[in-house]
Amino acid sequence: MLNETNLLWLLLPVAALSGWWIGQRVGKSKNNQSSSSIYPEYFKGLNFVLNEQPDKAIEVFIRMLEVDSETVETHLALGNLFRRRGEVDRAIRIHQNLIARPTLDRDQRAHALLELGMDYMRLGLLDRAEGLFLELIESDLHLNQAYTELLEIYQQEKDWENAINIARKLELISGKKLNPVIAQFYCERAELALLEGNMRVVKENIRRAISFYPNCVRASLIEAQMYQRTGKDKLAIKSYKRIESQDSDYITEIIGPLFECYRKLDRVDEFVEYLRMLVNIYGGISSLLRLTELIAEREGENAAIRFISDELKNRPTVKGVDRLIEYTLSKSEGETHEHLKTIKDLTAQLIEGRSMYKCSICGFDAKQLHWSCPGCKSWDTVKPVFGVAGE
């Protein structure tokens, strides 16, 4: 990142070149007068640099850059640089100054509006930014970026209806498929309706989410939760099981609620067989641990120990070892018991400190599932962690 000093030394040649060029335009008859006014300003700015007064130096150099058709890009670049360095107030001042100039053509003014909108976004002034981006869309200029920024605004504001409309328009303009993202917006609406107990709205938004993106795991989860709350456990099981074909990485999310559904229907035997199938095909410590618990309940702890021990030989995981030690502790005594207890404490610490989920885009670690990554804001990219330390 550029610091104040680096920025100033970059501005020096820009200011000097601008001063020379303005002097050339004034013409022979006014050349002496132009030089006498420009070069003192240049040396004044240089003096501020040498005396480590960056704020004053930057102001001098910006004043020297006369705004016209030839220097607009320089002003835009400076404003962009200020915004990236976190000096948004300066960026806004430059961009507002540009927009106020009557000499700007239509494209230049639109570019300045776009940059000003980005400034407001950086400050969190979403209403002001929204107005500028809508103005750009009205002008049919910078449409791709204007729609992209509007989409970001509506997501931050949780205005899912506008987010859906803007995303569909952005698809047409950019040619980029946003179906999975649009499905997430419908899921947001469905979750809100579920909290409010409006099952009709839940169903409608789930239907639309799946129509946009048939592999939307979140839609199936919400649908299953809706059926569970209304006592329709058979339909809930069907929705939960759909997730296996949509994205098997999320099977870990359905083990607990599926067990509740089967238990209420007094069909636990059927659930045990389903778990065996999941463990054989996909592995996954969540399925394995639940199956081990049920084996312990039905056949005793010795059978559970034999089962999980055999499985861990093929698919070792920290959580699996922790559970095996837990079962073995109750059957040990003396020095062996103390050693196992020490190991159990270590595995418990490893499990407590690990992240259960990770974003496939930015690597953000999380202990709970996020449908929108808190790190990079991408949708549907946070998944359970697999391997020895995970599933």
C-alpha angles and dihedrals in degrees: 000000000000116000126210094268094049091049092051094051089050090052094050097073091039091054093044092049091047090051092051094046094049089050090053092052095051090068136228096293092056100030096103092048092049093049092049091056100039104045095050087055090050093051090044089057091045089053090054090052093052091048091050096245099136098167093057093042093052092050091052094050093047090052089053092058101087111209114238139119091289099050102038093097090052091053091047091050091050092049091049090050092051091050093050089051091053095252093123096156090062091046091052091050092053095046094045089050090053094049091051092059113102091204094071117106122227097268094046092050090049091052090051090049090052092051092047089051089053089051091054090047090055090053093046093246091141098165092057092045092049091054092053094047091049088051090054091051089050088053091049091234132126087002098162095054094037092054091044092054092044089053089054091049094051091048091052090048091045088233093152097173092058090040090057093048094048093045091054091050091046089054090058094047100042100032087227117137110238099169095119090050094047089050088056090054090054088049090054089056091045093052091051090050090049090055089050092048094241099142094173091061090044091055093047094051093044089052091052093045092054092044089057095041118012092192094058102136093185092059091054091049093051091046091051091049089051092053092047092053091051094047096252097131096160090058090044090055090052091052093047093049091052088070091069090068095037097054120337091200087079096055088106088068094060104046097086099043092041090056090053091053094048091045092053090050091047090238100122091134089062090049091052090055091048090052091051089053092049092049092049095048105032107014108208123164094233092061091042095051093047091049090048090052091052092048089051090051094047105032104019136257095286090061090047091051092051092048099048092041091056092046093049091056088066100031111025116192134167092236091050093051090047091055093046090053090048091057093043094049093067090057098045132081143181120011093349090056092052093049092050091048090054091050090047090054090052095049090047090054091049091051094046093050099045127094115241096200137038135188112240091210107047102008095242110172120219139174093213136038117271120187090199112044110241088213107049099007091234116150126238095001101110109093139166115280115246132200135057093325095041140024 
